[in-house]
């Protein structure tokens, strides 16, 4: 690795520029070298550069831990997350709902059950909007984490009721990360807001040394974010704030007015410029155009204000029938805590005596 020599005034027979260049060169050589795989997927987790010492699973201190205030629920798995930005680069946040990451950005997310790591998912930005996705499957003794099969791994960890956690295939990764306006999920102004929701379902404590939005701004790692910004979902009460945050994180990456399903007119994502929750206009009292099989008779609205039992959203979130469940992949169990929260929120809404149906597609 070489560095250009810089012009400078002479002092003691050497140029100041040469001294600076030598210092930069030595610093670069001190950094661990990670092989570039380009479009190929690294063959095992250790080749992605997550660990400074793979033998002890010590995460490289150059990587930044983070925790979204509204986590994606995955069958109760405990998660750890990290981001790595190439030295000297910054995230472009000029569009507050669609951050742009520099080429070479890497993300990792570890999934553990009962203290045992089961899988670690990986994303790397190759540039020009191209991302590599991979999942690595941990061995039972925690010593190895080879690349999971391209189609994923069913039965990766036993769950209650005879069900099992499944490691996603690479096409599954693209379904979720390619459906919305941005491929990176859970790392945004809202999710990293210093104004964290204390009632968020499955809220996680911030890991030691974790970054939030304020820390990213302070470190100069993000541009286009006003100083002191602390996004918060506008809501009538704490129950609504938590419910809307859950829908944003667990449903909004597909059901978004800027993503692949925008034509459905069903928006569960929260945009930073939204003065009121988009779900009110796109779900409250909106009739299903083509109700899926399996819904109880009389359930014809996306959300029936004041009537959880008549709301299709609640029935689909509470089902794990392959053709009815929402989300359609990524979970084997119903999120009972979130289901109860959503039911309370819907029940709290004023019930329209004679709502005028508003037809704009369906939940699918």
C-alpha positions in Angstrom: 0.0 0.0 0.0 1.5 3.4 -0.9 0.8 7.0 -0.1 1.7 10.1 -2.1 4.5 12.3 -0.7 3.3 15.8 0.1 5.1 19.0 -0.6 6.3 20.9 2.4 9.1 23.0 3.9 12.4 21.4 4.7 13.5 20.9 8.3 16.5 18.9 9.3 17.0 17.5 5.7 13.5 16.0 5.4 10.3 17.4 4.2 7.3 17.8 6.5 5.2 16.3 3.7 7.4 13.2 3.6 7.1 12.7 7.3 3.3 13.0 7.1 3.2 10.6 4.3 5.3 8.1 6.1 3.1 8.4 9.2 0.0 7.7 7.1 1.6 4.8 5.4 2.6 3.2 8.7 -1.0 3.7 10.0 -2.4 2.0 7.0 -0.1 -0.9 7.2 -1.1 -1.4 10.9 -4.7 -1.9 9.9 -5.8 -5.5 9.4 -6.0 -6.5 5.7 -9.3 -8.1 4.8 -9.4 -9.9 1.4 -11.9 -8.4 -1.1 -14.4 -11.0 -2.4 -16.1 -8.6 -4.8 -19.5 -10.1 -5.9 -18.6 -13.4 -4.2 -19.8 -14.1 -0.7 -17.1 -14.7 2.0 -16.8 -18.4 2.7 -17.2 -18.1 6.5 -18.0 -15.4 9.0 -14.4 -14.9 10.1 -13.5 -13.9 6.5 -15.9 -10.9 6.7 -13.6 -9.2 9.2 -16.1 -9.0 12.2 -13.6 -10.3 14.7 -10.2 -8.9 15.7 -9.5 -12.4 17.3 -11.7 -15.1 15.9 -10.4 -17.6 18.5 -12.0 -15.6 21.3 -14.8 -14.0 19.2 -13.5 -10.6 20.1 -15.2 -8.1 17.8 -12.9 -5.6 16.1 -13.1 -2.4 18.1 -13.2 -0.4 14.8 -16.8 -1.7 14.3 -19.6 0.2 15.9 -22.3 -1.6 17.9 -25.9 -0.2 17.7 -29.4 -1.2 18.7 -32.6 0.1 17.0 -35.2 1.4 19.4 -37.8 -0.7 17.6 -36.2 -4.1 17.0 -37.3 -6.5 14.3 -38.8 -9.5 16.2 -37.5 -12.9 15.2 -39.0 -15.7 17.3 -37.6 -14.2 20.5 -33.9 -14.3 19.3 -31.4 -12.1 21.2 -29.5 -10.0 18.7 -26.2 -8.1 18.5 -25.5 -5.7 15.6 -22.5 -3.8 14.2 -21.7 -1.5 11.4 -18.3 -0.8 9.8 -17.6 2.3 7.7 -14.5 2.6 5.6 -12.0 5.1 7.1 -12.6 8.6 6.1 -16.2 8.0 4.8 -19.5 9.3 5.9 -23.2 8.3 5.6 -25.2 10.7 3.4 -28.5 11.4 5.3 -29.7 14.2 3.1 -32.8 12.1 2.5 -33.8 11.4 6.1 -35.7 8.2 5.2 -33.2 6.8 2.8 -29.6 7.0 4.0 -26.9 6.4 1.4 -23.9 4.3 2.6 -20.4 4.5 1.2 -19.0 1.6 -0.8 -17.3 -0.8 1.6 -19.9 -0.4 4.4 -20.5 -3.6 6.3 -23.3 -4.7 8.6 -23.5 -7.8 10.9 -26.4 -9.1 13.0 -26.0 -12.1 15.3 -29.0 -14.2 16.3 -28.8 -16.2 19.5 -31.3 -18.5 21.4 -30.8 -19.4 25.0 -27.3 -17.8 24.9 -26.2 -19.9 21.9 -25.4 -18.1 18.7 -27.3 -19.7 15.8 -26.6 -17.5 12.9 -25.0 -14.2 11.9 -26.3 -12.2 8.9 -24.0 -10.0 6.8 -24.4 -7.2 4.3 -21.7 -5.4 2.4 -22.1 -2.4 0.0 -20.1 -3.0 -3.1 -21.0 0.5 -4.5 -23.6 1.9 -6.9 -26.4 0.4 -4.8 -25.1 -3.2 -5.1 -25.2 -5.2 -1.9 -24.0 -8.6 -1.0 -26.1 -10.6 1.5 -25.1 -13.7 3.4 -26.0 -15.8 6.5 -23.5 -17.8 8.5 -24.5 -20.8 10.5 -22.8 -21.3 13.9 -21.6 -24.8 14.8 -23.0 -26.2 18.1 -19.6 -25.6 19.9 -19.5 -22.0 18.7 -16.1 -22.6 17.0 -17.1 -22.3 13.3 -19.6 -20.3 11.3 -19.5 -21.4 7.7 -21.7 -19.9 5.0 -25.2 -21.3 5.2 -26.7 -23.0 2.1 -27.8 -20.5 -0.5 -31.4 -21.7 0.0 -31.1 -21.3 3.8 -31.4 -23.9 6.6 -34.7 -25.1 8.0 -34.8 -26.4 11.5 -31.8 -24.4 12.7 -33.1 -24.1 16.3 -36.1 -25.8 17.9 -38.9 -23.5 19.1 -42.1 -24.1 21.1 -45.0 -26.0 19.6 -42.8 -28.2 17.4 -41.7 -25.2 15.3 -38.2 -24.2 14.5 -36.2 -21.1 13.6 -35.0 -21.1 10.0 -31.9 -19.4 8.6 -32.9 -17.4 5.5 -31.7 -18.1 2.0 -30.0 -15.3 0.1 -33.2 -14.7 -2.0 -35.1 -14.3 1.3 -32.6 -11.5 2.3 -33.4 -9.7 -0.9 -37.1 -10.0 -0.4 -37.0 -7.9 2.7 -34.0 -5.7 2.0 -35.1 -5.0 -1.6 -38.8 -4.2 -1.0 -38.5 -0.8 0.5 -36.8 2.5 -0.5 -33.5 1.6 1.3 -31.8 -1.8 1.7 -30.5 -1.1 5.2 -33.1 -1.7 7.8 -33.0 -0.7 11.5 -30.2 1.8 11.1 -31.9 5.2 10.5 -32.6 8.5 12.1 -35.7 7.3 13.8 -34.3 3.9 14.9 -31.1 5.6 16.3 -32.9 8.5 17.8 -31.7 9.6 21.3 -35.3 9.9 22.2 -35.9 6.2 22.6 -39.4 4.8 23.2 -39.4 3.3 26.7 -42.5 1.3 25.8 -41.2 -0.2 22.5 -41.9 -4.0 22.3 -38.8 -6.1 22.9 -36.7 -3.0 23.6 -33.1 -3.7 24.1 -30.6 -1.9 26.3 -27.9 0.0 24.4 -24.7 -2.1 24.3 -21.6 -0.7 25.9 -20.1 1.8 23.5 -23.0 1.7 21.1 -23.7 4.6 18.8 -26.9 6.5 18.4 -27.8 9.4 16.0 -26.2 12.0 18.3 -22.9 10.0 18.4 -22.8 9.6 14.7 -23.2 13.3 14.2 -20.6 14.1 16.9 -18.1 11.8 15.3 -18.7 13.2 11.8 -19.8 9.8 10.5 -23.1 11.2 9.0 -23.8 14.3 7.0 -27.1 16.0 6.4 -28.4 15.6 9.9 -29.2 18.8 11.9 -27.5 19.0 15.2 -29.7 17.9 18.1 -32.2 16.0 15.9 -34.1 13.4 17.9 -36.9 12.0 15.8 -40.0 10.8 17.5 -43.2 9.3 16.1 -46.2 11.6 16.6 -48.7 9.7 18.6 -51.8 10.4 20.8 -50.4 8.3 23.7 -47.6 5.9 24.7 -49.6 2.9 23.4 -50.0 4.4 20.0 -46.3 5.4 19.8 -45.2 1.9 20.6 -47.6 0.3 18.2 -46.7 2.6 15.3 -43.0 2.0 16.1 -43.5 -1.8 16.0 -45.4 -1.6 12.6 -42.6 0.7 11.2 -39.9 -1.8 12.1 -41.7 -5.1 11.4 -43.9 -4.2 8.5 -42.9 -0.8 7.1 -39.9 -2.1 5.1 -42.4 -3.7 2.7 -45.5 -1.7 3.3 -44.1 1.7 2.4 -45.2 4.4 0.0 -41.8 4.5 -1.7 -41.1 0.7 -2.0 -42.0 -2.2 -4.3 -45.5 -2.4 -2.8 -46.3 1.3 -3.0 -49.2 0.6 -5.4 -51.1 -1.1 -2.6 -51.6 2.2 -0.9 -50.8 0.6 2.5 -48.2 2.6 4.4 -47.0 1.3 7.8 -43.6 3.1 7.7 -43.0 6.4 9.5 -41.3 9.1 7.5 -39.5 11.8 9.4 -41.7 14.5 7.6 -44.9 12.7 8.5 -47.0 15.1 10.6 -49.6 12.4 11.3 -49.2 8.6 11.1 -49.6 7.4 7.5 -51.5 4.3 8.7 -54.5 6.4 9.6 -55.0 7.4 5.9 -54.1 4.0 4.4 -55.5 1.5 6.8 -58.2 2.9 9.1 -61.5 2.0 7.5 -59.9 0.8 4.3 -61.7 -2.2 2.8 -59.8 -5.2 1.5 -60.2 -5.4 -2.2 -59.4 -9.1 -2.4 -59.5 -10.7 1.1 -57.1 -13.6 1.5 -58.5 -17.1 2.3 -58.6 -17.8 6.0 -59.8 -14.6 7.4 -62.9 -14.9 9.6 -66.2 -13.9 8.2 -66.9 -10.2 8.7 -63.3 -9.2 8.7 -63.1 -6.8 5.7 -61.1 -3.8 6.8 -57.4 -3.5 7.1 -57.9 -1.8 10.5 -61.4 -1.4 12.0 -61.0 1.5 14.5 -62.2 0.4 17.9 -62.7 -3.2 16.8 -59.6 -5.4 16.9 -61.6 -8.5 16.2 -62.7 -7.0 12.8 -59.2 -5.8 11.8 -57.4 -7.9 9.1 -54.0 -6.6 10.2 -54.5 -8.2 13.6 -55.7 -11.5 12.2 -52.8 -11.8 9.8 -50.2 -10.8 12.4 -51.7 -13.5 14.7 -51.6 -16.3 12.1 -48.8 -18.6 11.0 -50.7 -20.1 8.2 -48.3 -20.0 5.2 -50.8 -18.1 3.0 -52.2 -15.8 5.6 -49.4 -14.8 8.1 -47.7 -11.4 8.2 -44.8 -11.0 8.0 -44.9 -13.7 5.3 -41.4 -14.9 6.2 -38.8 -14.6 8.9 -40.8 -15.9 11.9 -42.2 -19.2 12.9 -44.0 -18.0 16.0 -46.7 -15.3 16.6 -45.3 -12.3 18.5 -47.9 -12.4 21.3 -46.5 -9.3 23.1 -46.9 -7.2 19.9 -50.3 -8.7 19.1 -51.6 -7.6 22.5 -50.2 -4.1 22.0 -51.7 -3.8 18.6 -55.1 -5.0 19.9 -55.0 -2.4 22.7 -54.1 0.4 20.2 -56.9 -0.5 17.8 -59.4 -0.8 20.6 -58.5 2.7 21.8 -59.4 4.2 18.4 -62.8 5.9 18.1 -65.2 3.5 16.4 -66.9 5.0 13.3 -70.6 4.3 13.4 -70.9 4.1 9.7 -67.5 4.2 8.1 -67.3 4.9 4.4 -65.2 2.1 2.9 -62.0 3.3 1.1 -60.7 0.7 -1.4 -57.0 0.8 -2.1 -55.7 -2.7 -2.8 -55.3 -5.3 0.0 -52.8 -6.4 2.6 -51.0 -8.6 0.1 
